[in-house]
């Protein structure tokens, strides 16, 4: 398997602008939790914060026909990630169980993987270029380096929260913890 990713920190303050960005890019948001409930999980914006969904997938209308939905033994459905043209978007931010931890977000996608026949299959050039452009433009519009940030990328609101809470980077760079 080959993949690409971008790790970053954002806060819920950024979500409205990110929603606008997603709409400008004509991206569709796929929500695993909604596969059986709402239009096969396809929507045009991020889920509301109160829905407590912190990972979605992005794609374009033209790629929908190539997305596979699988079902686990317990009947739970999910988007097949290795071969389907989807860009994973983990929002990070603050999870409901601890508002003193700023969680890392990321974009992640597989560029190629082995199919069920054992053949290595690359995703289409169109999908890879589209995903790369989403990541590049997101980084340019929302993120910057932070001197205390250990190589990750940050939104302005994330830097502000870290500074205001005298937070420290923990768990190998997965979270910032506010000093209490």
N, C-alpha and C positions, 0 to 999 in steps of 0.2 A: 504494500500500500504506500502511496505517496500522497502527501498533504501539504497544505499551507495554513498558517494561522497568524493572527495578530492578537496579542494580549494587551489589555488596557483596563483603566479604572474610570468609570463614569458614575454619576449619581442620578436619582430620579428627576432632579432639576433639569437634566438634559433630555429627558424622554420626549417632550413636546417637539423640540427641534429635530430630534432623531426621527420621530414620526413624519415630520414634514420632509425630511431628507428621503425617507423610504418612499413616500408618495411621489416626490420629484423624480426619483429613479425608476418609477413605475414597477417597483418591486411588490411582490405579493408576500404576505406573512403567513407561514404555515404553522399551525398550533396543534401539536400532537394531542393535547387534551380535548380538542374539539373535533377530531376526525369523524366520530359518529354523530355529533350534535349539530355542528354548524358548517354547512357547505364543504364537507370533507376537510375541515380544518383550515380552509383558505379564507383569508381576510386581507384588508388593505391597510391595516394599522396594527400597532403593537397592542397586546391585551392591556386592559386597565390595570393599574397597580394593585387595586383591591382583589384582583383575581389571583394574585400570587403565582404568576407564571413567569419564570425567569430564563427560559430557553425557548427560542422559536427558530424557524428556518426561513430563509429568504429565497425567492426564486422569481422567475419571470413567467408571464403567460405562455410564451413560446416553449418553455421547458416542462410545463405541467404534464404533458402526455407521457413524459419519460420518468416521472416520479412513481416509485413503487411504494405501496402501503403494505406492510407486513402485519402479522398477528402473532403474538406470543401464545404459548400453551394456555395461559390463563385468560386469553381472549382480548388482552389489551393490544390495541393497534398502535403502530408507530411508523414513521417514515424511514425507509431504508436509506442509509446515509452513504454507504460506500460507493454505490453505482448511480444513485439518483442525483440529478442536478440541483442540489440544495446547498445553501450556505448557512451553516449553523451560526446562530447569534445568541450567545449567552450574555444576558444583560448585566449580570453582576449587580452592583449597587448594594442595597440593604435588604437582607432577607428578614421576614417577620420575626423570626426567633431571636434575633440579636441586632438591634439598631446601632450597637457600638462597633460593629464589624463592617467595613467596606469591602465587599467581595469583588474579586477580579472578574472582568467580562472578557469575551473573546469572540472573534470571528474565526471559523474553522471550516475548511472544506477539503475533501479528498479529490486529488487530481487524477488518480487512477488506482485501480484495485483488481484483484483476481475475481473473476466471475465464478459461477457454480461449475463451469466446465474446466476450471483451472487455468483459463487464459487471462493474461493481464490486459485490462481494458482501460484506456484513457478516457476521461470525460471529454466532451466536445470542446474545441477551441473557443466557440462562442460562449459556452458556459464559463470556462476558465477566464477568458478576457472580461466577461461581465463581473464575475466574482472579484477579480483583481481590481477592477475599476471601483466597485463598491468599497472595498477595503481602502484603496488609495484615497478616494474622495472623502470617506469617513475620517480617515486619519488627518487629512489636510484641514477639514472643516471643524473637527471637534477635539483633536488631541494634540498634545505637545509633550516634550520630555520634561522631567521634573528632577531637580538636582538630588533629591533624597530618594528617588524612585527606582533604583536598582535596575535600570534598563527598560522598564515598562513605559507605556504611554498613558497620559492622563488628560481628562477634561479639566477645564478651569474650575468647575464646581468641585471636582474630586480633590484637586490641590487645596482649594479653600477649606474643605472639610478636614483634610489631613492636618493642615496648619492650625485650624481653630480647635481641634481636639487633641493636638500634640500626639498624633497617632504614630504607631510603630508598625513596620512591615513584619508580618509573621507567616508561618506555614509555608515557607519557601517562596514567598511572594504572592501567595493566593489571596491574602487579606491584609487590610490595615486595621489595627485595633486601636480604638480611642483609649487614651489614658483616663482612668476613672478616679 
